[in-house]
Amino acid sequence: ANKAVFEDLNFQNSTGITLDGLAFNPKQTAGEANSFGLSLLNSANIEVVNAAFSGEAGSLAKVLGIRVKDSHGITIENSTFADLQYGIQAGSSQDLKILGNTLTGIRADAHQFSDVQGVEIARNFATNFDKEPGAHADFVQFHTVNTTRSSENIHIHDNVFLQGSGTAVEGIFMGNETGIAYKNVTIENNLIYTAHWHGINLGKADGVVIEGRSSVDESML
């Protein structure tokens, strides 16, 4: 039997849920600013595993895989994200694990975070970005826009980004637009293969460790 495919699925004020093996195909409708395949709002202790999020190749629709907001204890693992504007967005949340996912054909950011505390981003693979016009496209992006708290206790390790046949985009970019310092950031053992000049870029921060990493400009190979 074929699996059910969700255009969108929303959880609010929810706890103790495992979503295993679901498929999502978000679509932007007329008058809709953004469309999220899965939204986790004000929720806790939720696992998303073995999921598939897919948009439409060549489209510029504002469709996103997962949005996490005001939540904690969220795990996103062993899932695929393809042909979306953004893969995973998380803000104002704690204790996040982004593990072993595959992202292809992303048009802006594969991972985007703001005001998050206690984040592990590990063993993810991304390639073949299709950057849309005007996008600040990144494999992993943190920012401080519209926040008053720092993102802290961040561990980014053992990830791989390969430009492949896609657009050159930024690797790990932690911009600091408002002067709020990141705290306790470890970046280690990541492979970033891109023609973009920002392989790893870190703004104002306290307590930073960067080691065992490879950031490679493809023009050098």
TIZA-413440 format. One record per residue: residue in three letters; x, y, z of N, C-alpha, C, O in turn; residue number from 1. Coordinates in nm, 2 decimals. Layout:
ATOM  code     n_X     n_Y     n_Z    ca_X    ca_Y    ca_Z     c_X     c_Y     c_Z     o_X     o_Y     o_Z  pos
ATOM   ALA       X       Y       Z       X       Y       Z       X       Y       Z       X       Y       Z  NUM
...
***
This chain:
ATOM  code     n_X     n_Y     n_Z    ca_X    ca_Y    ca_Z     c_X     c_Y     c_Z     o_X     o_Y     o_Z  pos
ATOM   ALA    0.08   -0.12    0.00    0.00    0.00    0.00    0.09    0.13    0.00    0.20    0.13    0.06    1
ATOM   ASN    0.04    0.23   -0.07    0.11    0.35   -0.07    0.10    0.43    0.06   -0.01    0.43    0.13    2
ATOM   LYS    0.20    0.50    0.10    0.20    0.58    0.22    0.12    0.70    0.20    0.11    0.75    0.09    3
ATOM   ALA    0.05    0.75    0.31   -0.01    0.88    0.30    0.09    0.99    0.28    0.20    0.98    0.34    4
ATOM   VAL    0.06    1.09    0.20    0.15    1.21    0.18    0.07    1.33    0.24   -0.04    1.36    0.19    5
ATOM   PHE    0.14    1.40    0.33    0.08    1.52    0.39    0.13    1.65    0.31    0.25    1.66    0.29    6
ATOM   GLU    0.04    1.74    0.28    0.08    1.87    0.24    0.13    1.95    0.36    0.24    2.02    0.35    7
ATOM   ASP    0.07    1.94    0.47    0.11    2.01    0.59    0.06    1.94    0.71   -0.05    1.88    0.71    8
ATOM   LEU    0.13    1.94    0.82    0.10    1.87    0.94    0.15    1.96    1.06    0.26    1.99    1.06    9
ATOM   ASN    0.06    2.00    1.15    0.09    2.09    1.25    0.07    2.03    1.39   -0.04    1.97    1.42   10
ATOM   PHE    0.17    2.05    1.48    0.16    2.01    1.62    0.18    2.13    1.71    0.28    2.20    1.69   11
ATOM   GLN    0.09    2.15    1.80    0.10    2.27    1.89    0.06    2.22    2.03   -0.03    2.15    2.05   12
ATOM   ASN    0.15    2.26    2.13    0.13    2.22    2.27    0.12    2.07    2.28    0.03    2.01    2.34   13
ATOM   SER    0.21    2.00    2.21    0.21    1.86    2.21    0.34    1.80    2.27    0.44    1.87    2.27   14
ATOM   THR    0.33    1.68    2.32    0.45    1.62    2.38    0.45    1.47    2.36    0.35    1.41    2.36   15
ATOM   GLY    0.57    1.41    2.36    0.59    1.27    2.36    0.54    1.20    2.24    0.46    1.10    2.25   16
ATOM   ILE    0.58    1.25    2.12    0.53    1.19    1.99    0.65    1.15    1.91    0.75    1.22    1.90   17
ATOM   THR    0.63    1.03    1.84    0.73    0.99    1.74    0.66    0.98    1.61    0.55    0.92    1.59   18
ATOM   LEU    0.71    1.05    1.51    0.66    1.05    1.37    0.76    0.97    1.29    0.88    1.01    1.27   19
ATOM   ASP    0.73    0.85    1.24    0.82    0.76    1.18    0.77    0.73    1.04    0.66    0.67    1.02   20
ATOM   GLY    0.86    0.76    0.94    0.83    0.71    0.80    0.72    0.79    0.73    0.66    0.74    0.63   21
ATOM   LEU    0.69    0.91    0.77    0.59    0.99    0.70    0.65    1.06    0.58    0.77    1.09    0.57   22
ATOM   ALA    0.56    1.10    0.48    0.60    1.17    0.36    0.53    1.30    0.36    0.41    1.31    0.39   23
ATOM   PHE    0.60    1.41    0.31    0.54    1.54    0.31    0.57    1.61    0.18    0.68    1.60    0.12   24
ATOM   ASN    0.47    1.67    0.12    0.48    1.74   -0.01    0.42    1.88    0.00    0.31    1.90   -0.05   25
ATOM   PRO    0.48    1.97    0.07    0.42    2.10    0.10    0.40    2.18   -0.03    0.48    2.18   -0.12   26
ATOM   LYS    0.28    2.25   -0.04    0.25    2.33   -0.15    0.20    2.47   -0.11    0.13    2.49   -0.02   27
ATOM   GLN    0.26    2.57   -0.17    0.22    2.71   -0.14    0.09    2.75   -0.22    0.08    2.74   -0.34   28
ATOM   THR   -0.01    2.79   -0.14   -0.14    2.83   -0.20   -0.15    2.98   -0.21   -0.07    3.05   -0.15   29
ATOM   ALA   -0.24    3.03   -0.29   -0.25    3.17   -0.32   -0.27    3.24   -0.19   -0.36    3.20   -0.11   30
ATOM   GLY   -0.20    3.35   -0.17   -0.21    3.43   -0.05   -0.13    3.38    0.07   -0.14    3.44    0.18   31
ATOM   GLU   -0.07    3.27    0.06    0.01    3.21    0.17    0.16    3.25    0.16    0.22    3.23    0.05   32
ATOM   ALA    0.21    3.31    0.27    0.35    3.36    0.26    0.45    3.24    0.25    0.54    3.25    0.17   33
ATOM   ASN    0.43    3.14    0.33    0.51    3.02    0.33    0.43    2.90    0.36    0.32    2.90    0.42   34
ATOM   SER    0.48    2.78    0.31    0.41    2.66    0.34    0.51    2.56    0.40    0.62    2.54    0.35   35
ATOM   PHE    0.48    2.51    0.52    0.56    2.42    0.59    0.51    2.28    0.59    0.39    2.26    0.61   36
ATOM   GLY    0.59    2.18    0.56    0.55    2.04    0.56    0.51    2.00    0.70    0.40    1.94    0.72   37
ATOM   LEU    0.59    2.03    0.80    0.57    2.00    0.93    0.60    2.11    1.02    0.71    2.17    1.02   38
ATOM   SER    0.51    2.15    1.11    0.53    2.26    1.21    0.52    2.20    1.35    0.42    2.13    1.38   39
ATOM   LEU    0.62    2.23    1.43    0.62    2.19    1.57    0.63    2.32    1.66    0.74    2.38    1.66   40
ATOM   LEU    0.52    2.35    1.72    0.51    2.48    1.79    0.48    2.45    1.94    0.38    2.38    1.97   41
ATOM   ASN    0.55    2.52    2.03    0.52    2.50    2.17    0.51    2.36    2.21    0.42    2.32    2.29   42
ATOM   SER    0.60    2.28    2.16    0.59    2.13    2.19    0.72    2.08    2.24    0.83    2.14    2.24   43
ATOM   ALA    0.72    1.95    2.29    0.83    1.89    2.36    0.84    1.75    2.33    0.74    1.68    2.31   44
ATOM   ASN    0.97    1.70    2.33    1.00    1.55    2.32    0.93    1.49    2.20    0.85    1.40    2.21   45
ATOM   ILE    0.96    1.54    2.08    0.91    1.49    1.96    1.02    1.44    1.87    1.12    1.51    1.85   46
ATOM   GLU    1.01    1.32    1.81    1.11    1.26    1.72    1.04    1.25    1.58    0.93    1.21    1.57   47
ATOM   VAL    1.12    1.30    1.48    1.08    1.29    1.34    1.19    1.20    1.28    1.31    1.25    1.27   48
ATOM   VAL    1.16    1.08    1.24    1.26    0.99    1.19    1.21    0.92    1.06    1.09    0.90    1.04   49
ATOM   ASN    1.30    0.90    0.97    1.27    0.83    0.84    1.17    0.90    0.76    1.09    0.83    0.69   50
ATOM   ALA    1.16    1.03    0.77    1.06    1.11    0.69    1.12    1.15    0.56    1.24    1.15    0.54   51
ATOM   ALA    1.03    1.19    0.47    1.07    1.24    0.33    0.99    1.37    0.31    0.86    1.37    0.31   52
ATOM   PHE    1.06    1.47    0.28    1.00    1.60    0.25    1.05    1.64    0.11    1.16    1.64    0.08   53
ATOM   SER    0.95    1.67    0.03    0.98    1.70   -0.11    0.90    1.81   -0.17    0.78    1.82   -0.14   54
ATOM   GLY    0.97    1.90   -0.24    0.90    2.00   -0.32    0.90    1.97   -0.47    0.89    1.85   -0.50   55
ATOM   GLU    0.90    2.07   -0.55    0.90    2.05   -0.69    1.02    2.11   -0.75    1.05    2.23   -0.74   56
ATOM   ALA    1.10    2.03   -0.82    1.23    2.08   -0.88    1.20    2.19   -0.98    1.10    2.18   -1.06   57
ATOM   GLY    1.28    2.30   -0.97    1.26    2.41   -1.06    1.16    2.51   -1.02    1.15    2.62   -1.08   58
ATOM   SER    1.08    2.49   -0.91    0.98    2.58   -0.86    1.05    2.68   -0.77    1.15    2.66   -0.71   59
ATOM   LEU    0.99    2.80   -0.76    1.03    2.90   -0.67    0.93    2.92   -0.56    0.93    3.02   -0.49   60
ATOM   ALA    0.84    2.82   -0.54    0.74    2.83   -0.43    0.81    2.83   -0.30    0.91    2.77   -0.28   61
ATOM   LYS    0.76    2.91   -0.20    0.81    2.92   -0.07    0.77    2.80    0.02    0.68    2.82    0.10   62
ATOM   VAL    0.83    2.69   -0.01    0.79    2.57    0.06    0.91    2.52    0.15    1.02    2.52    0.10   63
ATOM   LEU    0.88    2.48    0.27    0.98    2.45    0.37    0.95    2.31    0.43    0.84    2.27    0.43   64
ATOM   GLY    1.06    2.24    0.47    1.04    2.11    0.53    0.98    2.11    0.67    0.86    2.08    0.68   65
ATOM   ILE    1.06    2.15    0.77    1.02    2.15    0.91    1.05    2.29    0.97    1.15    2.35    0.95   66
ATOM   ARG    0.95    2.33    1.04    0.96    2.45    1.13    0.95    2.41    1.27    0.85    2.34    1.31   67
ATOM   VAL    1.04    2.45    1.36    1.04    2.43    1.50    1.04    2.56    1.57    1.13    2.64    1.55   68
ATOM   LYS    0.95    2.59    1.66    0.94    2.72    1.73    0.89    2.70    1.87    0.80    2.63    1.90   69
ATOM   ASP    0.96    2.76    1.96    0.92    2.76    2.11    0.90    2.62    2.15    0.81    2.59    2.22   70
ATOM   SER    1.00    2.53    2.12    0.99    2.39    2.16    1.12    2.34    2.21    1.22    2.41    2.21   71
ATOM   HIS    1.12    2.22    2.27    1.24    2.16    2.32    1.23    2.01    2.32    1.13    1.95    2.31   72
ATOM   GLY    1.36    1.95    2.31    1.36    1.81    2.30    1.32    1.75    2.17    1.24    1.66    2.16   73
ATOM   ILE    1.36    1.82    2.06    1.32    1.78    1.92    1.43    1.71    1.85    1.55    1.76    1.85   74
ATOM   THR    1.41    1.59    1.80    1.50    1.51    1.72    1.45    1.50    1.58    1.34    1.46    1.56   75
ATOM   ILE    1.54    1.53    1.48    1.50    1.51    1.34    1.62    1.42    1.28    1.73    1.47    1.27   76
ATOM   GLU    1.58    1.30    1.24    1.69    1.20    1.21    1.66    1.12    1.09    1.54    1.08    1.07   77
ATOM   ASN    1.76    1.09    1.02    1.75    0.99    0.91    1.64    1.03    0.81    1.56    0.94    0.77   78
ATOM   SER    1.62    1.15    0.78    1.52    1.20    0.69    1.57    1.27    0.57    1.69    1.31    0.57   79
ATOM   THR    1.49    1.28    0.46    1.54    1.34    0.34    1.46    1.47    0.31    1.34    1.48    0.34   80
ATOM   PHE    1.53    1.57    0.25    1.47    1.69    0.21    1.51    1.73    0.07    1.63    1.73    0.05   81
ATOM   ALA    1.42    1.74   -0.02    1.45    1.76   -0.16    1.37    1.87   -0.22    1.25    1.88   -0.20   82
ATOM   ASP    1.44    1.96   -0.30    1.37    2.06   -0.38    1.28    2.15   -0.30    1.16    2.18   -0.34   83
ATOM   LEU    1.33    2.20   -0.19    1.26    2.29   -0.10    1.33    2.42   -0.10    1.45    2.43   -0.13   84
ATOM   GLN    1.26    2.53   -0.06    1.33    2.66   -0.03    1.43    2.64    0.09    1.54    2.68    0.08   85
ATOM   TYR    1.37    2.59    0.20    1.45    2.57    0.32    1.42    2.43    0.36    1.31    2.37    0.35   86
ATOM   GLY    1.53    2.36    0.42    1.51    2.23    0.48    1.45    2.23    0.62    1.34    2.19    0.64   87
ATOM   ILE    1.53    2.28    0.71    1.49    2.28    0.85    1.51    2.42    0.91    1.62    2.48    0.90   88
ATOM   GLN    1.41    2.48    0.97    1.42    2.61    1.04    1.38    2.59    1.19    1.28    2.52    1.22   89
ATOM   ALA    1.46    2.64    1.28    1.43    2.63    1.42    1.46    2.76    1.49    1.57    2.82    1.47   90
ATOM   GLY    1.37    2.81    1.58    1.39    2.93    1.65    1.33    2.92    1.79    1.24    2.85    1.81   91
ATOM   SER    1.40    2.99    1.89    1.35    3.00    2.02    1.32    2.86    2.08    1.21    2.84    2.14   92
ATOM   SER    1.42    2.77    2.06    1.40    2.63    2.10    1.52    2.58    2.17    1.63    2.64    2.15   93
ATOM   GLN    1.51    2.47    2.24    1.62    2.41    2.31    1.63    2.26    2.29    1.53    2.19    2.26   94
ATOM   ASP    1.75    2.21    2.31    1.77    2.06    2.30    1.73    2.00    2.17    1.63    1.92    2.16   95
ATOM   LEU    1.80    2.04    2.07    1.76    2.00    1.93    1.87    1.91    1.88    1.99    1.93    1.90   96
ATOM   LYS    1.83    1.80    1.81    1.92    1.71    1.75    1.88    1.69    1.61    1.77    1.65    1.57   97
ATOM   ILE    1.98    1.73    1.52    1.96    1.72    1.37    2.06    1.62    1.32    2.18    1.65    1.31   98
ATOM   LEU    2.02    1.50    1.30    2.11    1.39    1.28    2.09    1.30    1.16    1.98    1.25    1.13   99
ATOM   GLY    2.19    1.29    1.08    2.19    1.19    0.97    2.09    1.21    0.86    2.04    1.11    0.81  100
ATOM   ASN    2.06    1.34    0.83    1.97    1.37    0.72    2.04    1.40    0.59    2.16    1.42    0.59  101
ATOM   THR    1.96    1.39    0.48    2.01    1.41    0.35    1.93    1.52    0.28    1.81    1.52    0.28  102
ATOM   LEU    2.00    1.62    0.23    1.93    1.74    0.17    1.98    1.77    0.03    2.11    1.78    0.02  103
ATOM   THR    1.90    1.78   -0.06    1.94    1.80   -0.20    1.84    1.90   -0.27    1.73    1.91   -0.23  104
ATOM   GLY    1.90    1.98   -0.36    1.81    2.07   -0.44    1.76    2.18   -0.36    1.65    2.24   -0.39  105
ATOM   ILE    1.82    2.22   -0.24    1.77    2.33   -0.16    1.80    2.46   -0.22    1.91    2.48   -0.29  106
ATOM   ARG    1.71    2.56   -0.21    1.72    2.68   -0.28    1.77    2.80   -0.19    1.82    2.90   -0.24  107
ATOM   ALA    1.76    2.78   -0.06    1.82    2.88    0.03    1.90    2.81    0.14    2.02    2.78    0.11  108
ATOM   ASP    1.85    2.79    0.26    1.93    2.72    0.36    1.88    2.58    0.38    1.76    2.55    0.39  109
ATOM   ALA    1.98    2.49    0.40    1.95    2.36    0.44    1.90    2.35    0.58    1.81    2.29    0.62  110
ATOM   HIS    1.98    2.43    0.67    1.95    2.44    0.81    1.96    2.58    0.85    2.06    2.65    0.82  111
ATOM   GLN    1.86    2.63    0.92    1.86    2.77    0.97    1.81    2.78    1.11    1.71    2.73    1.15  112
ATOM   PHE    1.89    2.85    1.19    1.86    2.86    1.34    1.88    3.00    1.39    1.96    3.08    1.34  113
ATOM   SER    1.80    3.03    1.49    1.81    3.16    1.57    1.76    3.13    1.71    1.66    3.06    1.73  114
ATOM   ASP    1.83    3.19    1.81    1.78    3.18    1.95    1.76    3.04    1.99    1.65    3.00    2.03  115
ATOM   VAL    1.86    2.96    1.97    1.85    2.81    2.01    1.96    2.78    2.11    2.07    2.84    2.10  116
ATOM   GLN    1.93    2.69    2.20    2.03    2.66    2.30    2.03    2.50    2.32    1.93    2.44    2.34  117
ATOM   GLY    2.15    2.45    2.30    2.17    2.30    2.31    2.13    2.24    2.18    2.02    2.18    2.16  118
ATOM   VAL    2.22    2.25    2.08    2.19    2.20    1.95    2.31    2.11    1.90    2.42    2.15    1.91  119
ATOM   GLU    2.27    1.99    1.85    2.37    1.90    1.79    2.33    1.89    1.64    2.21    1.84    1.61  120
ATOM   ILE    2.42    1.92    1.55    2.40    1.90    1.41    2.51    1.81    1.36    2.62    1.85    1.35  121
ATOM   ALA    2.47    1.68    1.33    2.57    1.58    1.31    2.54    1.48    1.20    2.42    1.44    1.19  122
ATOM   ARG    2.64    1.44    1.12    2.63    1.34    1.02    2.52    1.36    0.92    2.46    1.27    0.86  123
ATOM   ASN    2.50    1.49    0.88    2.41    1.53    0.78    2.49    1.54    0.65    2.61    1.57    0.65  124
ATOM   PHE    2.42    1.52    0.53    2.48    1.53    0.40    2.39    1.62    0.31    2.27    1.60    0.31  125
ATOM   ALA    2.46    1.71    0.24    2.38    1.80    0.15    2.46    1.82    0.02    2.59    1.82    0.03  126
ATOM   THR    2.39    1.83   -0.09    2.46    1.85   -0.22    2.36    1.91   -0.32    2.24    1.91   -0.29  127
ATOM   ASN    2.42    1.95   -0.43    2.34    2.00   -0.54    2.23    2.10   -0.51    2.12    2.09   -0.55  128
ATOM   PHE    2.28    2.21   -0.44    2.19    2.32   -0.41    2.15    2.39   -0.55    2.22    2.38   -0.64  129
ATOM   ASP    2.02    2.44   -0.55    1.97    2.52   -0.66    1.94    2.66   -0.62    1.82    2.69   -0.61  130
ATOM   LYS    2.04    2.74   -0.59    2.01    2.87   -0.52    1.92    2.95   -0.60    1.94    2.98   -0.72  131
ATOM   GLU    1.82    3.01   -0.53    1.72    3.10   -0.60    1.78    3.24   -0.60    1.86    3.27   -0.52  132
ATOM   PRO    1.73    3.32   -0.69    1.78    3.46   -0.70    1.76    3.54   -0.57    1.66    3.53   -0.51  133
ATOM   GLY    1.87    3.60   -0.52    1.86    3.68   -0.40    1.88    3.61   -0.27    1.88    3.67   -0.17  134
ATOM   ALA    1.89    3.48   -0.28    1.90    3.40   -0.15    2.04    3.41   -0.09    2.14    3.41   -0.16  135
ATOM   HIS    2.04    3.41    0.04    2.17    3.39    0.12    2.18    3.25    0.15    2.14    3.21    0.26  136
ATOM   ALA    2.22    3.17    0.06    2.21    3.02    0.07    2.33    2.96    0.15    2.44    3.00    0.13  137
ATOM   ASP    2.29    2.87    0.25    2.40    2.81    0.33    2.36    2.67    0.36    2.25    2.63    0.36  138
ATOM   PHE    2.47    2.59    0.38    2.45    2.45    0.44    2.39    2.46    0.58    2.29    2.40    0.61  139
ATOM   VAL    2.46    2.54    0.66    2.41    2.57    0.80    2.42    2.72    0.83    2.53    2.77    0.81  140
ATOM   GLN    2.31    2.78    0.86    2.31    2.92    0.90    2.25    2.94    1.04    2.14    2.89    1.07  141
ATOM   PHE    2.32    3.02    1.12    2.27    3.08    1.24    2.26    3.23    1.22    2.35    3.29    1.15  142
ATOM   HIS    2.16    3.29    1.28    2.15    3.44    1.27    2.09    3.50    1.40    2.04    3.42    1.48  143
ATOM   THR    2.10    3.63    1.41    2.05    3.69    1.53    1.94    3.80    1.50    1.90    3.88    1.59  144
ATOM   VAL    1.88    3.79    1.38    1.78    3.89    1.35    1.65    3.86    1.43    1.61    3.74    1.45  145
ATOM   ASN    1.59    3.96    1.48    1.47    3.95    1.56    1.48    3.86    1.68    1.38    3.80    1.72  146
ATOM   THR    1.60    3.86    1.75    1.62    3.79    1.87    1.68    3.87    1.97    1.74    3.98    1.95  147
ATOM   THR    1.66    3.83    2.10    1.73    3.90    2.21    1.81    3.81    2.29    1.88    3.86    2.38  148
ATOM   ARG    1.81    3.68    2.26    1.90    3.58    2.34    2.00    3.52    2.24    1.98    3.52    2.12  149
ATOM   SER    2.11    3.48    2.30    2.21    3.42    2.22    2.18    3.27    2.19    2.11    3.21    2.27  150
ATOM   SER    2.23    3.23    2.08    2.23    3.08    2.05    2.36    3.03    2.12    2.46    3.09    2.10  151
ATOM   GLU    2.35    2.92    2.19    2.46    2.87    2.27    2.46    2.72    2.28    2.36    2.65    2.26  152
ATOM   ASN    2.57    2.66    2.32    2.59    2.52    2.34    2.56    2.45    2.21    2.46    2.37    2.20  153
ATOM   ILE    2.64    2.48    2.11    2.62    2.43    1.97    2.73    2.34    1.93    2.85    2.37    1.95  154
ATOM   HIS    2.70    2.22    1.88    2.80    2.12    1.84    2.77    2.08    1.70    2.67    2.01    1.67  155
ATOM   ILE    2.85    2.12    1.60    2.83    2.09    1.46    2.95    2.00    1.42    3.06    2.04    1.42  156
ATOM   HIS    2.92    1.87    1.39    3.03    1.78    1.37    2.99    1.67    1.27    2.88    1.63    1.26  157
ATOM   ASP    3.09    1.62    1.20    3.09    1.51    1.11    2.98    1.52    1.00    2.91    1.43    0.96  158
ATOM   ASN    2.96    1.65    0.95    2.87    1.67    0.84    2.95    1.68    0.71    3.07    1.71    0.71  159
ATOM   VAL    2.88    1.66    0.60    2.94    1.67    0.47    2.85    1.76    0.38    2.73    1.73    0.36  160
ATOM   PHE    2.91    1.86    0.32    2.85    1.93    0.21    2.94    1.93    0.09    3.05    1.97    0.09  161
ATOM   LEU    2.88    1.88   -0.02    2.95    1.87   -0.15    2.87    1.96   -0.25    2.75    1.94   -0.27  162
ATOM   GLN    2.94    2.05   -0.32    2.87    2.13   -0.41    2.81    2.05   -0.53    2.70    2.08   -0.57  163
ATOM   GLY    2.88    1.94   -0.57    2.82    1.86   -0.68    2.80    1.94   -0.80    2.88    2.02   -0.84  164
ATOM   SER    2.69    1.92   -0.87    2.66    1.99   -0.99    2.57    2.11   -0.96    2.53    2.18   -1.05  165
ATOM   GLY    2.56    2.15   -0.83    2.47    2.26   -0.80    2.55    2.39   -0.78    2.66    2.40   -0.82  166
ATOM   THR    2.48    2.48   -0.72    2.53    2.62   -0.70    2.63    2.62   -0.59    2.62    2.55   -0.49  167
ATOM   ALA    2.73    2.71   -0.60    2.82    2.74   -0.49    2.75    2.81   -0.38    2.70    2.92   -0.40  168
ATOM   VAL    2.74    2.76   -0.26    2.68    2.83   -0.15    2.77    2.83   -0.03    2.88    2.76   -0.03  169
ATOM   GLU    2.73    2.90    0.08    2.82    2.91    0.20    2.80    2.78    0.28    2.70    2.71    0.28  170
ATOM   GLY    2.91    2.75    0.35    2.91    2.63    0.43    2.84    2.65    0.56    2.72    2.64    0.57  171
ATOM   ILE    2.92    2.67    0.67    2.87    2.70    0.80    2.88    2.85    0.83    2.99    2.90    0.84  172
ATOM   PHE    2.77    2.92    0.83    2.77    3.07    0.84    2.69    3.11    0.97    2.57    3.08    0.98  173
ATOM   MET    2.76    3.17    1.06    2.70    3.21    1.19    2.72    3.37    1.19    2.81    3.42    1.25  174
ATOM   GLY    2.62    3.43    1.12    2.63    3.58    1.11    2.58    3.64    1.24    2.51    3.58    1.32  175
ATOM   ASN    2.62    3.76    1.27    2.59    3.83    1.39    2.54    3.97    1.36    2.61    4.07    1.35  176
ATOM   GLU    2.41    3.98    1.33    2.35    4.10    1.28    2.32    4.20    1.39    2.31    4.32    1.37  177
ATOM   THR    2.31    4.16    1.52    2.26    4.24    1.63    2.37    4.25    1.74    2.34    4.31    1.84  178
ATOM   GLY    2.48    4.19    1.72    2.58    4.19    1.83    2.56    4.11    1.95    2.63    4.12    2.05  179
ATOM   ILE    2.47    4.01    1.94    2.45    3.91    2.05    2.55    3.80    2.03    2.54    3.73    1.93  180
ATOM   ALA    2.64    3.78    2.12    2.75    3.68    2.10    2.69    3.54    2.11    2.62    3.50    2.20  181
ATOM   TYR    2.74    3.45    2.01    2.72    3.31    2.03    2.80    3.26    2.14    2.91    3.32    2.17  182
ATOM   LYS    2.76    3.15    2.21    2.83    3.10    2.33    2.85    2.95    2.31    2.76    2.88    2.28  183
ATOM   ASN    2.98    2.91    2.34    3.01    2.77    2.35    2.97    2.69    2.22    2.88    2.62    2.21  184
ATOM   VAL    3.05    2.72    2.12    3.03    2.67    1.99    3.15    2.57    1.95    3.27    2.61    1.96  185
ATOM   THR    3.12    2.45    1.92    3.22    2.35    1.87    3.19    2.31    1.73    3.08    2.26    1.70  186
ATOM   ILE    3.29    2.33    1.64    3.27    2.29    1.50    3.39    2.20    1.47    3.50    2.24    1.47  187
ATOM   GLU    3.36    2.07    1.44    3.47    1.98    1.42    3.44    1.87    1.32    3.32    1.82    1.31  188
ATOM   ASN    3.54    1.83    1.24    3.53    1.71    1.16    3.42    1.72    1.05    3.35    1.63    1.02  189
ATOM   ASN    3.41    1.84    0.99    3.31    1.86    0.89    3.39    1.88    0.75    3.50    1.93    0.75  190
ATOM   LEU    3.33    1.82    0.65    3.38    1.84    0.51    3.29    1.93    0.43    3.17    1.90    0.41  191
ATOM   ILE    3.35    2.05    0.39    3.27    2.15    0.31    3.35    2.17    0.18    3.46    2.22    0.18  192
ATOM   TYR    3.28    2.13    0.07    3.35    2.14   -0.06    3.26    2.23   -0.14    3.16    2.19   -0.20  193
ATOM   THR    3.31    2.36   -0.16    3.23    2.46   -0.23    3.32    2.56   -0.29    3.43    2.59   -0.24  194
ATOM   ALA    3.28    2.62   -0.40    3.35    2.73   -0.46    3.32    2.87   -0.40    3.38    2.97   -0.44  195
ATOM   HIS    3.24    2.87   -0.30    3.21    3.00   -0.23    3.32    3.03   -0.13    3.38    2.94   -0.08  196
ATOM   TRP    3.35    3.16   -0.11    3.46    3.20   -0.02    3.43    3.18    0.13    3.52    3.19    0.21  197
ATOM   HIS    3.30    3.16    0.16    3.27    3.14    0.30    3.25    2.99    0.33    3.14    2.94    0.32  198
ATOM   GLY    3.36    2.92    0.36    3.35    2.78    0.40    3.29    2.77    0.55    3.19    2.70    0.57  199
ATOM   ILE    3.36    2.84    0.64    3.32    2.85    0.78    3.33    2.99    0.82    3.44    3.05    0.81  200
ATOM   ASN    3.22    3.06    0.86    3.22    3.20    0.90    3.15    3.21    1.03    3.04    3.17    1.04  201
ATOM   LEU    3.22    3.27    1.13    3.16    3.28    1.26    3.18    3.43    1.31    3.29    3.48    1.32  202
ATOM   GLY    3.06    3.49    1.34    3.06    3.62    1.39    3.10    3.63    1.54    3.17    3.54    1.59  203
ATOM   LYS    3.06    3.73    1.61    3.09    3.75    1.75    3.06    3.63    1.83    2.94    3.59    1.83  204
ATOM   ALA    3.15    3.58    1.91    3.13    3.46    1.98    3.22    3.44    2.10    3.33    3.50    2.10  205
ATOM   ASP    3.18    3.37    2.20    3.26    3.34    2.32    3.26    3.19    2.34    3.16    3.12    2.33  206
ATOM   GLY    3.39    3.13    2.36    3.40    2.99    2.38    3.38    2.91    2.25    3.29    2.83    2.24  207
ATOM   VAL    3.48    2.93    2.16    3.47    2.86    2.03    3.58    2.76    2.01    3.70    2.79    2.04  208
ATOM   VAL    3.55    2.64    1.96    3.65    2.54    1.92    3.62    2.50    1.78    3.51    2.46    1.75  209
ATOM   ILE    3.72    2.52    1.69    3.71    2.47    1.55    3.83    2.38    1.53    3.95    2.43    1.54  210
ATOM   GLU    3.81    2.26    1.50    3.92    2.16    1.48    3.88    2.05    1.39    3.76    2.02    1.38  211
ATOM   GLY    3.98    1.98    1.34    3.96    1.86    1.26    3.87    1.88    1.14    3.80    1.79    1.10  212
ATOM   ARG    3.86    2.00    1.09    3.76    2.03    0.98    3.83    2.04    0.85    3.96    2.06    0.84  213
ATOM   SER    3.76    2.03    0.74    3.81    2.05    0.61    3.71    2.14    0.54    3.59    2.11    0.53  214
ATOM   SER    3.76    2.26    0.49    3.68    2.35    0.41    3.76    2.37    0.29    3.87    2.43    0.29  215
ATOM   VAL    3.70    2.32    0.17    3.78    2.31    0.05    3.71    2.39   -0.06    3.60    2.38   -0.09  216
ATOM   ASP    3.79    2.48   -0.12    3.74    2.55   -0.24    3.76    2.46   -0.36    3.87    2.41   -0.39  217
ATOM   GLU    3.65    2.43   -0.43    3.66    2.34   -0.54    3.75    2.38   -0.65    3.80    2.30   -0.73  218
ATOM   SER    3.78    2.51   -0.66    3.87    2.56   -0.77    4.01    2.52   -0.74    4.10    2.52   -0.83  219
ATOM   MET    4.04    2.47   -0.62    4.18    2.44   -0.58    4.20    2.29   -0.62    4.32    2.24   -0.60  220
ATOM   LEU    4.10    2.21   -0.65    4.12    2.07   -0.68    4.12    2.04   -0.83    4.14    1.92   -0.86  221
***
